[in-house]
Amino acid sequence: MGIGEMIEKLRRERHLVQKELAAAMNVSVGTISNYENGVHFPDLPMVHKLADFFGVSTDYLLGRTEFRGDARQLNQKVTQEFTLKDFTDSILELEPQERDSVMAYTRFMKAWREKKQK
């Protein structure tokens, strides 16, 4: 997915029309339309501004990762002792089969929690 498609996707997720995004970015509606249609591409300061506005990383906006969040979130405490980066680093140290087991357990716990909430 190109940056234009990503801008459109994120805009629609927020239920915004091009005019509203244009006003928030202080550009014309035509500029937003050109971005979304791949006619023009945002410059680097605009990429940063769009990423901040949508609360995603620039890498996500550029289609380089599926991780939506800002990388700074990785260093925020998830618990008193661990950050998201700590969890990620721990999982990446595992062998592929072990990572599969962690994911299976995670899916199980999520399903169990959803069933418990009903």
N, C-alpha and C positions, 0 to 999 in steps of 0.2 A: 504494500500500500504506500503510495507516494504521500508527500507532505500535504498536498492539496486535499487529497481524499481524507487524510487524518484530520485536517482542520475542519472539514465539513462534518465528519463523524462526531468530533468532539462538540462542535457547535450544535448539532442536532441533539446530542445527548443532553445538552443544557437547555433544550427547547428554545434556542435563540434563532432569530432570522438574521440574515447577513447584515442588515441595517444596524441591529443591536451590537453585533460583534464589531462592526466597523466603528461605531461610536465608542465602544470600550477601548479599541486599539488606536483611536484618533486617526483613522484613515477613511477613505471613501468606500462606499459599497462596491464600486467597481474594482477596487484593489482586492477586497475580500473575494469577490467573484473570480478575479484573475488568479488568485492563489488557489482557490478550490478547483478551478478548471485547468490548472497547470500552464496557464499562459505566462505568468510571472511567478517567481519564487521569492518568499520573504528573505530580507537580508538578515544577518546574524542578530542584530539587536531586536528585530521583530520576532525572530524565532524564540529568543529568550522571553520576550514580552508575552507571546502566545503561550509558551510553556507555563509561565508563571500564572497567567490568567486561567488556564485550564487545570492547573495543579498537577501537571505531568512533567516528566523529565524531557529535556531536549532530545535525548536519544529516542524516547518513545514517540515524540512528535515527528522525528525524522524516520521512523520505522526501523530503527536499529535494535530495539529491544521490545519485549512484550511487558516489561516491568513499567507500570504507569507512573509510579511515584518518583518524586525527586530523590536523587541519591542521598541527599542530606537526611532523609527519613531513615536511612539505614543505620544511622548512628543514634537515633532516638531510643530511649529505654523502652523495652517491651514489658519487662518485669523489673524488679529492683536490681537484678543481677545481669540481665542479658539485653543486648540490642538485636535488631533484625540482622545486622551484619554478623554477630556472633552465631546466630542460628544458621544463617546462610553458609558461613565458613565451615561450621561443623558438618552440615549436610554435604558440602562439596568434598570434604575429606573422606567420605564414605565410598565404598565400592559401589558400582552401579546396582547390583542386586540389593545391597543394603539400602540405597536410596529408594529403590522400588518399594521395599518393605516400609520405609518411613512414610512414603506417599500413600500406600494402602492403609496404614494405620490412621493417617490423617483423614482420609476419606471415610473410614469407619467411624471415627470420633465425630466428624461433622454430621454424618447420617444419624448417629445415635443422639446427638444433641437436638437435631431437628425433630426426631421422633419423640423425644422427651418433652419438647416444647408444645407438642400437639395435645 
